[in-house]
Amino acid sequence: MIERRLLPGVLSDLEHFPVVALLGPRQVGKTTLALQVAQTRAAEYLDLERPADRAKLTDADAYLRERRGRLLVLDEVQFAPQVFGILRGVVDERVRAGERAGHVLALGSASKLLLRQSSESLAGRIAYRELAPFSVLETRPSTRQQLEQLWQRGGFPGSFLAPTDSVSLRWREQFVSTYVERDGPQLGPVVSTELLRRLWSMLAHGQGDLLNSSRLATGLGVSHKTVTRYIDILSELFMVRQLPAWSGSSRKRLMKSPKVYVRDSGLLHSLARIGDLDTLLGHPLCGPSWEGFAVEQLLGALSSEWSASFYRTSAGAELDLVLEGPRSRVIAIEIKRTSIPSLSRGFLLGAEDVRATERWFVLPWGDEFPLGHDTRAIGLAQLVARLAAETV
């Protein structure tokens, strides 16, 4: 079993907060992680997608009060939103009785929806954690081939751990076909699953492009507002990332639209009908796919103290990633799938404009070495490990 990096953090939060919310997409391993947590203490598990378990919360107040002294794991909690309004009173009673933390572990597959439901009633009583697909910190690739397998298949356990590439692809195809049908309608009164699927596919083929809602709306035959709402839905379902443009002080004319990535590289390849590594390496999406994969790996290594953006001017100066963190650290990052790094003038100008304190050229694999201009080349897994060690 691959050890999840998030486990110690969840266990720590349960020692300090009455309620811990574990967010992440379906099939990413939330239930497996929660059951590992449950083995460490007296606990009870409810899957609220099952009608029989939801029925136990018909009188949620009485049910929750009877579970004092036990950790209650509520899986797919977005199916029982009424529980959040009741939790506050029960939590406060248990705290007054001396049970300060570790009451409820809530698992949810819809991020902003769950946050809205819980934040109104549980402010100061709840901690949030997001479980992403497997990362290089968890799979620990020792060869370039192992790293490329994670890139090709993506990090969902059912895909990454499949016995063959064909089984992995089949898993991802089924995941894509069912995901929007099951979870999309939860996030809006009138959500067309067909439109959501078509938009997801269009975003995949434009991986890493600046968001152009008008162009997408024209292609889909819908309004600009509809495209914006549906992209927000895919973001809430953890399927796409909207990376904001850097908005610091600059005399240059900066792009303001976010860049949009399909977050999991394996799902991206499925949506683009890329079935194997050889096809991927010769596909026009190879470069954008690798960039998106690297962005997810790097951001997954950071603590919540950090912010991320990209930098691009109308004249073409660009930084793939700008990371801003504690102690005024500003990290400028260039991501390229190459073994022969070359610094562009646009990168150097961008790094100067954001006042970068560190400059990195991220390679697929290899040792760290200087490139000049205060910039160092480094393999992706090595930089991810370095950032993770520095932000513990």
Residue pairs with C-beta under 8 A, 6 or more apart in sequence:
2 134
2 138
2 139
2 157
2 161
3 138
4 29
4 32
4 33
4 36
4 131
4 138
5 135
5 137
5 138
5 388
6 22
6 33
6 129
6 131
7 33
7 36
7 37
9 129
10 20
10 22
10 33
10 37
10 105
10 129
11 37
11 40
13 20
13 127
13 129
14 20
14 37
14 71
14 101
14 102
14 105
15 101
15 102
16 101
16 127
17 101
17 125
17 126
17 127
18 91
18 94
18 95
18 100
18 101
18 102
18 103
18 104
18 125
18 126
19 87
19 91
19 103
19 104
19 105
19 106
19 118
19 122
19 125
19 126
19 127
20 104
20 105
20 106
20 126
20 127
20 128
20 129
21 77
21 106
21 107
21 108
21 114
21 115
21 118
21 126
21 127
21 128
21 129
22 30
22 33
22 34
22 105
22 106
22 107
22 108
22 129
22 130
22 131
23 107
23 108
23 109
23 111
23 114
23 128
23 129
23 130
23 131
23 238
24 30
24 109
24 130
24 131
24 132
24 238
25 109
25 133
25 156
25 179
25 237
25 238
25 239
26 109
26 179
26 182
26 183
27 156
27 157
27 158
27 175
28 131
28 132
28 133
28 156
28 157
28 238
29 131
29 157
30 75
30 107
30 109
30 131
31 47
31 75
31 107
32 157
33 131
34 45
34 73
34 75
34 105
34 107
35 45
35 73
37 43
37 71
37 73
37 105
38 45
38 71
38 73
38 105
41 70
41 71
41 102
42 69
42 70
42 71
43 70
43 71
43 72
43 73
44 67
44 70
44 71
44 72
44 73
45 73
45 75
46 53
46 56
46 57
46 72
46 73
46 74
46 75
47 53
47 75
47 76
48 54
48 57
48 74
48 75
48 76
48 77
48 78
48 79
48 80
49 75
49 76
49 79
54 79
54 80
56 63
57 63
57 80
57 82
57 83
60 80
60 82
60 83
60 86
61 86
61 89
61 90
64 72
64 83
64 86
64 87
64 90
65 90
65 93
68 94
68 97
68 99
69 99
71 102
71 103
71 104
71 105
72 103
72 104
72 105
73 104
73 105
73 107
74 80
74 83
74 104
74 105
74 106
74 107
75 107
76 107
76 108
76 109
77 83
77 106
77 107
77 108
77 114
78 108
78 109
78 110
78 113
78 114
78 117
78 186
81 117
84 117
84 118
84 120
84 121
84 122
85 121
87 104
87 121
87 122
88 121
88 122
88 125
90 103
91 103
91 104
91 122
91 125
92 125
94 103
106 114
106 118
108 114
109 183
109 237
109 238
110 183
110 186
110 187
110 236
110 237
111 130
111 235
111 236
111 237
111 238
112 232
112 235
112 236
113 186
113 187
113 236
115 128
118 126
119 126
130 238
132 155
132 238
132 263
132 296
132 300
133 154
133 155
133 156
133 157
133 160
133 264
133 266
134 150
134 155
134 156
134 157
134 160
135 155
135 296
135 297
135 300
135 301
135 384
136 147
136 150
136 297
136 380
136 381
136 384
136 385
137 300
137 301
137 384
137 385
137 388
139 146
139 150
139 155
139 160
141 147
141 149
141 150
141 381
144 364
144 365
147 364
147 365
147 380
147 381
148 277
148 364
149 160
149 277
150 160
151 265
151 289
151 290
151 293
152 165
152 265
152 266
152 269
152 276
152 277
152 280
153 159
153 160
153 162
153 165
153 168
153 172
153 266
154 160
154 172
154 264
154 265
154 266
154 267
154 268
154 269
155 264
155 265
155 266
156 171
156 172
156 175
156 264
156 266
156 267
158 171
158 175
159 168
159 171
159 172
159 175
159 266
160 168
160 266
162 168
162 171
165 275
165 276
165 277
166 275
168 266
169 270
169 275
169 276
172 266
172 267
172 269
172 270
173 270
175 267
175 270
176 197
176 200
176 267
176 270
176 271
177 197
179 237
179 239
180 193
180 196
180 197
180 200
180 237
181 193
183 237
184 191
184 193
184 196
184 233
184 237
185 191
185 193
187 233
187 236
187 237
188 229
188 233
191 230
191 233
195 220
195 222
195 226
195 230
196 230
196 233
196 234
198 220
199 216
199 220
199 227
199 230
199 231
199 234
200 234
200 239
200 240
200 262
200 271
201 271
201 272
202 216
202 219
202 220
203 216
203 231
203 234
203 240
203 260
203 262
204 262
204 267
204 268
204 271
204 272
204 285
205 271
205 272
205 285
206 260
207 261
207 262
207 268
207 285
207 288
207 289
207 291
207 292
208 259
208 260
208 261
208 288
208 291
208 292
209 259
209 260
209 288
210 255
210 257
210 258
210 259
210 260
210 312
211 231
211 242
211 257
211 258
211 259
211 260
212 257
213 224
213 227
213 228
213 231
214 224
216 227
217 223
217 224
217 226
217 227
220 226
220 227
231 240
231 242
231 260
234 240
235 241
235 242
238 263
239 262
239 263
239 264
239 267
240 260
240 261
240 262
240 263
241 260
241 261
241 263
241 295
241 296
242 258
242 259
242 260
243 258
243 259
243 260
243 261
243 295
243 308
243 309
243 310
243 321
244 258
244 308
244 309
244 310
245 254
245 255
245 256
245 257
245 258
245 259
245 309
245 310
245 311
245 312
246 254
246 309
246 310
246 311
246 319
246 322
246 354
247 254
247 256
247 309
248 354
250 353
252 313
252 314
252 315
252 317
252 353
253 313
253 314
253 315
254 311
254 312
254 313
254 314
255 312
255 313
255 314
259 310
261 292
261 295
261 296
262 268
262 271
262 292
263 292
263 296
264 296
265 289
265 292
265 293
265 296
268 285
268 289
268 292
269 275
269 280
269 285
269 289
272 283
272 285
274 280
274 283
274 285
280 286
280 289
283 289
286 337
287 336
287 337
290 335
290 337
290 364
291 320
291 335
294 320
294 335
294 362
294 380
295 308
295 320
295 321
295 335
297 380
297 381
297 384
298 321
298 323
298 333
298 362
298 380
298 383
298 384
298 387
299 308
300 384
301 384
301 385
301 387
301 388
301 391
302 308
302 323
302 325
302 387
302 391
303 391
303 392
305 325
305 326
305 391
306 323
306 324
306 325
306 326
306 391
307 323
307 324
307 325
308 321
308 322
308 323
308 324
309 321
309 322
309 324
310 318
310 319
310 320
310 321
310 322
311 317
311 318
311 319
311 322
311 332
311 350
311 353
311 354
312 318
312 319
312 350
313 346
313 349
313 350
313 353
316 346
317 345
317 346
317 347
317 349
317 350
317 353
318 346
318 347
318 350
319 332
319 333
319 334
319 347
319 350
319 351
319 354
320 333
320 334
320 335
321 331
321 332
321 333
321 335
322 330
322 331
322 332
322 333
322 354
322 356
323 329
323 330
323 331
323 333
323 387
324 330
324 331
325 331
325 391
328 357
329 357
329 358
330 354
330 355
330 356
330 357
330 358
331 356
331 357
331 358
331 359
331 360
332 347
332 350
332 351
332 354
332 356
332 358
332 359
332 360
333 359
333 360
333 361
333 362
334 341
334 343
334 344
334 347
334 360
334 361
334 362
335 362
336 361
336 362
336 363
337 364
338 363
338 364
339 363
339 364
339 366
341 361
341 363
341 371
341 377
343 361
343 371
343 372
343 373
343 375
347 359
347 375
348 373
351 359
351 375
359 373
359 374
359 375
359 376
360 375
360 376
360 377
360 378
360 383
361 371
361 375
361 376
361 377
361 378
362 377
362 378
362 379
362 380
362 383
363 377
363 378
363 379
363 380
364 379
364 380
365 379
365 380
365 381
366 377
366 378
366 379
367 379
367 382
368 376
368 377
368 378
368 379
368 382
369 376
369 377
370 376
370 377
371 377
378 386
